[in-house]
């Protein structure tokens, strides 16, 4: 059995090396001093269309998670080619560890997409609950080469046979062909906890990952990860929120 696992681990490492993807790692940097309201932020949303109000739920104003200006990305993924800027909000209920919803619906979370920066105006942030992201940061981007985790290249049977432990022992500290466990756009999702939970019938294309961040005071689902994906067609798009609990 051990010999078989060694062979399987070597085979999976070979597969993993064949599938690098470019990712934009989100670096929170308070030394940046953005001079335009459309700059990228974590924990802050600064713009909207003139007819858009700050989103609310029955428990009050939604929490601004991020504002991403896609023109700032060093490499813009194809899935975002038609979007100039997007903003993400979570409800108080969702930040308080409630279950993840399906596509963006304005109840548990909200994704706003803008095809152009033209017409966007500053929007005032209302007084928010104590559950908000405590320390908003401007974002700068670093381009990295990202690789899949073991859960993206191994089937369940191999994992049940003990390959996961062997993989960690042999490759976990090597730093080669690593999956970046960080907040990022594109690349491969970090499947630290085995899988992504999407409460929706369509498995979307991965777009954005948000990991815990001490500097910003961002924690969700007891150290879990938030994933945003897109199911797009020429006529509509669904933005779907997934999660993995810590």
Residue pairs with C-beta under 8 A, 6 or more apart in sequence:
1 161
1 162
4 161
5 161
5 162
5 163
5 166
6 166
8 154
8 158
8 163
9 163
9 166
9 167
9 170
9 171
12 150
12 153
12 154
12 158
12 163
12 167
13 171
13 177
15 153
16 147
16 148
16 153
16 177
17 147
17 177
19 147
19 148
19 153
19 188
20 145
20 146
20 147
20 177
21 145
21 146
21 147
21 186
21 187
21 188
22 75
22 77
22 143
22 144
22 145
22 146
22 186
22 187
23 143
23 144
23 145
23 146
23 180
23 184
23 185
23 186
23 187
23 188
24 73
24 74
24 75
24 141
24 142
24 143
24 144
24 184
24 185
24 186
24 187
25 141
25 142
25 143
25 144
25 180
25 182
25 183
25 184
26 42
26 139
26 141
26 182
26 183
26 184
26 185
27 139
27 140
27 141
27 142
28 42
28 137
28 138
28 139
28 213
28 215
28 216
29 137
29 138
29 139
29 140
30 137
30 138
32 39
32 138
32 139
32 140
33 138
34 41
34 138
37 46
37 47
37 120
37 122
38 46
38 47
38 67
38 69
38 85
38 117
38 120
39 46
39 67
39 69
39 72
39 138
39 139
40 66
40 67
40 68
40 69
40 72
40 138
40 139
40 141
41 64
41 66
41 67
41 136
41 137
41 138
41 139
42 65
42 66
42 133
42 136
42 137
42 138
42 139
42 183
42 213
42 216
42 218
43 64
43 65
43 66
43 132
43 133
43 134
43 135
43 136
43 137
43 216
43 218
44 64
44 66
44 67
44 125
44 136
45 64
45 66
45 67
45 87
45 88
45 89
45 123
45 125
46 67
46 122
46 123
47 67
47 85
47 87
47 120
47 121
47 122
47 123
48 54
48 87
48 112
48 120
48 121
48 123
49 114
49 119
49 120
49 121
50 119
50 121
52 112
52 123
54 61
54 62
54 123
54 124
54 125
54 126
55 61
55 62
55 89
55 106
55 110
56 62
57 91
57 92
57 93
57 106
57 107
59 91
59 92
59 93
59 129
60 92
60 128
60 129
61 126
61 127
61 128
61 129
62 89
62 90
62 91
62 92
62 109
62 110
63 89
63 90
63 91
63 92
63 95
63 128
63 129
63 131
63 132
63 133
64 87
64 88
64 89
64 125
64 132
64 133
64 136
65 88
65 89
65 90
65 133
65 210
65 226
66 87
66 88
66 139
66 210
67 85
67 86
67 87
67 88
68 85
68 86
68 87
68 88
68 139
68 185
68 208
69 84
69 85
69 117
70 76
70 80
70 83
70 84
70 85
70 86
71 84
71 117
72 139
72 141
73 80
73 141
73 185
74 141
74 142
74 143
75 143
75 186
77 185
77 186
77 207
79 186
79 205
79 207
79 230
79 232
80 185
80 207
82 115
83 113
83 114
83 115
84 114
84 115
84 116
84 117
85 113
85 114
85 117
85 120
86 111
86 112
86 113
86 114
87 111
87 112
88 109
88 110
88 111
88 112
88 208
88 228
89 109
89 110
89 112
90 108
90 109
91 98
91 107
91 108
91 109
92 129
92 131
93 108
94 100
94 101
94 108
94 109
95 131
95 132
95 220
96 131
97 220
97 221
97 222
98 108
99 199
100 108
100 197
100 198
100 199
100 241
100 242
100 243
101 107
101 108
101 109
101 199
101 241
102 198
102 199
102 200
102 240
102 241
103 200
103 231
103 238
103 239
103 240
104 110
104 111
104 238
104 239
104 240
104 241
108 241
109 241
111 228
111 239
113 237
113 239
114 120
133 216
133 217
133 218
134 216
134 217
135 215
135 216
135 217
136 216
137 215
137 216
141 185
144 180
144 184
144 187
146 179
146 180
146 184
146 186
146 187
146 188
147 177
147 178
147 179
147 188
148 179
148 188
149 179
149 188
149 189
149 190
149 191
149 192
150 159
150 163
150 164
150 167
150 191
151 159
151 191
151 194
151 195
152 188
152 189
152 191
154 163
154 164
154 167
179 188
179 190
179 191
180 187
180 190
181 190
181 192
181 211
182 190
182 209
182 211
183 208
183 209
183 210
183 211
183 213
184 208
184 209
185 207
185 208
185 209
186 206
186 207
187 206
187 209
188 206
189 196
189 206
189 209
189 225
189 227
190 209
190 211
190 225
191 244
192 225
192 244
193 224
193 225
193 244
193 245
193 246
194 244
195 244
196 227
196 242
196 243
196 244
197 242
197 243
197 244
197 245
198 204
198 229
198 240
198 241
198 242
200 238
200 240
202 231
202 238
202 240
203 229
204 229
204 230
204 231
204 238
204 239
204 240
205 229
205 230
205 231
205 232
206 227
206 229
207 228
207 229
207 230
208 227
208 228
209 225
209 226
209 227
209 228
210 218
210 220
210 225
210 226
210 227
210 228
211 225
212 218
212 219
212 220
212 223
212 224
212 225
212 246
220 226
220 243
221 243
221 244
221 245
221 246
222 245
222 246
223 246
224 243
224 244
224 245
224 246
225 243
225 244
225 246
226 241
226 242
226 243
227 241
227 242
227 243
227 244
228 239
228 240
228 241
228 242
229 239
229 240
229 242
230 237
230 238
230 239
230 240
231 237
231 238
231 240
232 238
